[in-house]
Amino acid sequence: MGGEILLISILCFSMVLIGLSIGFLLLKVQG
């Protein structure tokens, strides 16, 4: 069970990182 929780947390963290990087790129392109 611990492995599943770790996997889910890593997935959520990577999704947040991808969202932040995409938002940053969009801001740089528009600015």
C-alpha distance matrix in Angstrom:
0.0 3.8 5.4 5.3 6.6 8.8 10.0 10.9 12.6 14.5 15.6 16.9 18.6 20.2 21.4 23.0 24.6 26.0 27.3 29.0 30.6 31.9 33.4 35.0 36.5 37.9 39.4 41.0 42.4 43.8 45.1
3.8 0.0 3.8 5.4 5.2 6.2 8.6 10.0 10.7 12.4 14.3 15.5 16.5 18.4 20.1 21.3 22.6 24.4 25.9 27.1 28.7 30.4 31.8 33.0 34.7 36.3 37.6 39.0 40.7 42.2 43.3
5.4 3.8 0.0 3.8 5.5 5.1 6.1 8.6 9.9 10.5 12.2 14.3 15.2 16.4 18.3 20.0 21.0 22.4 24.3 25.7 26.8 28.5 30.2 31.4 32.8 34.5 36.1 37.3 38.8 40.5 41.7
5.3 5.4 3.8 0.0 3.8 5.4 5.0 6.1 8.6 9.8 10.5 12.3 14.1 15.3 16.5 18.4 19.9 21.0 22.5 24.4 25.7 26.9 28.6 30.2 31.5 32.9 34.6 36.1 37.4 38.9 40.4
6.6 5.2 5.5 3.8 0.0 3.8 5.5 5.2 6.2 8.6 9.9 10.6 12.2 14.2 15.4 16.6 18.3 20.0 21.1 22.6 24.4 25.8 27.0 28.6 30.3 31.7 33.0 34.7 36.2 37.5 38.7
8.8 6.2 5.1 5.4 3.8 0.0 3.8 5.5 5.2 6.2 8.6 10.0 10.5 12.2 14.3 15.4 16.4 18.3 20.0 21.1 22.5 24.3 25.8 26.9 28.5 30.3 31.6 32.9 34.6 36.2 37.2
10.0 8.6 6.1 5.0 5.5 3.8 0.0 3.8 5.5 5.1 6.2 8.7 9.9 10.6 12.3 14.3 15.3 16.4 18.3 20.0 21.0 22.5 24.3 25.7 26.9 28.6 30.3 31.5 32.8 34.6 35.9
10.9 10.0 8.6 6.1 5.2 5.5 3.8 0.0 3.8 5.5 5.1 6.2 8.6 9.9 10.6 12.4 14.2 15.3 16.5 18.4 20.0 21.1 22.5 24.3 25.8 27.0 28.6 30.3 31.6 32.9 34.4
12.6 10.7 9.9 8.6 6.2 5.2 5.5 3.8 0.0 3.8 5.4 5.1 6.1 8.6 9.9 10.6 12.3 14.2 15.3 16.5 18.3 20.0 21.1 22.5 24.3 25.8 27.0 28.6 30.3 31.6 32.7
14.5 12.4 10.5 9.8 8.6 6.2 5.1 5.5 3.8 0.0 3.8 5.5 5.1 6.1 8.6 9.9 10.5 12.2 14.2 15.3 16.4 18.2 19.9 21.0 22.4 24.3 25.7 26.9 28.5 30.2 31.3
15.6 14.3 12.2 10.5 9.9 8.6 6.2 5.1 5.4 3.8 0.0 3.8 5.4 5.2 6.2 8.7 9.9 10.5 12.2 14.3 15.3 16.4 18.3 19.9 21.0 22.5 24.3 25.7 26.9 28.5 30.0
16.9 15.5 14.3 12.3 10.6 10.0 8.7 6.2 5.1 5.5 3.8 0.0 3.8 5.5 5.1 6.2 8.7 9.9 10.5 12.3 14.3 15.4 16.5 18.3 20.0 21.1 22.6 24.4 25.8 27.0 28.3
18.6 16.5 15.2 14.1 12.2 10.5 9.9 8.6 6.1 5.1 5.4 3.8 0.0 3.8 5.5 5.2 6.2 8.7 9.9 10.6 12.3 14.3 15.4 16.5 18.4 20.0 21.1 22.6 24.4 25.8 26.7
20.2 18.4 16.4 15.3 14.2 12.2 10.6 9.9 8.6 6.1 5.2 5.5 3.8 0.0 3.8 5.4 5.0 6.1 8.5 9.8 10.5 12.2 14.1 15.2 16.4 18.3 19.9 21.0 22.4 24.2 25.4
21.4 20.1 18.3 16.5 15.4 14.3 12.3 10.6 9.9 8.6 6.2 5.1 5.5 3.8 0.0 3.8 5.4 5.1 6.1 8.6 9.9 10.5 12.2 14.1 15.3 16.4 18.3 19.9 21.0 22.4 24.0
23.0 21.3 20.0 18.4 16.6 15.4 14.3 12.4 10.6 9.9 8.7 6.2 5.2 5.4 3.8 0.0 3.8 5.5 5.1 6.1 8.6 9.9 10.5 12.2 14.2 15.3 16.4 18.3 19.9 21.0 22.1
24.6 22.6 21.0 19.9 18.3 16.4 15.3 14.2 12.3 10.5 9.9 8.7 6.2 5.0 5.4 3.8 0.0 3.8 5.5 5.2 6.1 8.6 9.9 10.5 12.2 14.2 15.3 16.5 18.3 20.0 20.8
26.0 24.4 22.4 21.0 20.0 18.3 16.4 15.3 14.2 12.2 10.5 9.9 8.7 6.1 5.1 5.5 3.8 0.0 3.8 5.5 5.2 6.1 8.6 9.8 10.5 12.2 14.2 15.3 16.4 18.3 19.7
27.3 25.9 24.3 22.5 21.1 20.0 18.3 16.5 15.3 14.2 12.2 10.5 9.9 8.5 6.1 5.1 5.5 3.8 0.0 3.8 5.5 5.2 6.1 8.6 9.9 10.6 12.3 14.3 15.4 16.4 18.0
29.0 27.1 25.7 24.4 22.6 21.1 20.0 18.4 16.5 15.3 14.3 12.3 10.6 9.8 8.6 6.1 5.2 5.5 3.8 0.0 3.8 5.5 5.1 6.1 8.6 9.9 10.5 12.2 14.2 15.3 16.1
30.6 28.7 26.8 25.7 24.4 22.5 21.0 20.0 18.3 16.4 15.3 14.3 12.3 10.5 9.9 8.6 6.1 5.2 5.5 3.8 0.0 3.8 5.5 5.0 6.1 8.6 9.8 10.5 12.2 14.2 15.1
31.9 30.4 28.5 26.9 25.8 24.3 22.5 21.1 20.0 18.2 16.4 15.4 14.3 12.2 10.5 9.9 8.6 6.1 5.2 5.5 3.8 0.0 3.8 5.4 5.1 6.2 8.6 9.9 10.5 12.2 14.0
33.4 31.8 30.2 28.6 27.0 25.8 24.3 22.5 21.1 19.9 18.3 16.5 15.4 14.1 12.2 10.5 9.9 8.6 6.1 5.1 5.5 3.8 0.0 3.8 5.5 5.1 6.2 8.6 9.9 10.5 11.9
35.0 33.0 31.4 30.2 28.6 26.9 25.7 24.3 22.5 21.0 19.9 18.3 16.5 15.2 14.1 12.2 10.5 9.8 8.6 6.1 5.0 5.4 3.8 0.0 3.8 5.5 5.1 6.2 8.6 10.0 10.3
36.5 34.7 32.8 31.5 30.3 28.5 26.9 25.8 24.3 22.4 21.0 20.0 18.4 16.4 15.3 14.2 12.2 10.5 9.9 8.6 6.1 5.1 5.5 3.8 0.0 3.8 5.4 5.1 6.1 8.6 9.8
37.9 36.3 34.5 32.9 31.7 30.3 28.6 27.0 25.8 24.3 22.5 21.1 20.0 18.3 16.4 15.3 14.2 12.2 10.6 9.9 8.6 6.2 5.1 5.5 3.8 0.0 3.8 5.4 5.1 6.1 8.3
39.4 37.6 36.1 34.6 33.0 31.6 30.3 28.6 27.0 25.7 24.3 22.6 21.1 19.9 18.3 16.4 15.3 14.2 12.3 10.5 9.8 8.6 6.2 5.1 5.4 3.8 0.0 3.8 5.5 5.2 5.8
41.0 39.0 37.3 36.1 34.7 32.9 31.5 30.3 28.6 26.9 25.7 24.4 22.6 21.0 19.9 18.3 16.5 15.3 14.3 12.2 10.5 9.9 8.6 6.2 5.1 5.4 3.8 0.0 3.8 5.6 5.1
42.4 40.7 38.8 37.4 36.2 34.6 32.8 31.6 30.3 28.5 26.9 25.8 24.4 22.4 21.0 19.9 18.3 16.4 15.4 14.2 12.2 10.5 9.9 8.6 6.1 5.1 5.5 3.8 0.0 3.8 5.6
43.8 42.2 40.5 38.9 37.5 36.2 34.6 32.9 31.6 30.2 28.5 27.0 25.8 24.2 22.4 21.0 20.0 18.3 16.4 15.3 14.2 12.2 10.5 10.0 8.6 6.1 5.2 5.6 3.8 0.0 3.8
45.1 43.3 41.7 40.4 38.7 37.2 35.9 34.4 32.7 31.3 30.0 28.3 26.7 25.4 24.0 22.1 20.8 19.7 18.0 16.1 15.1 14.0 11.9 10.3 9.8 8.3 5.8 5.1 5.6 3.8 0.0
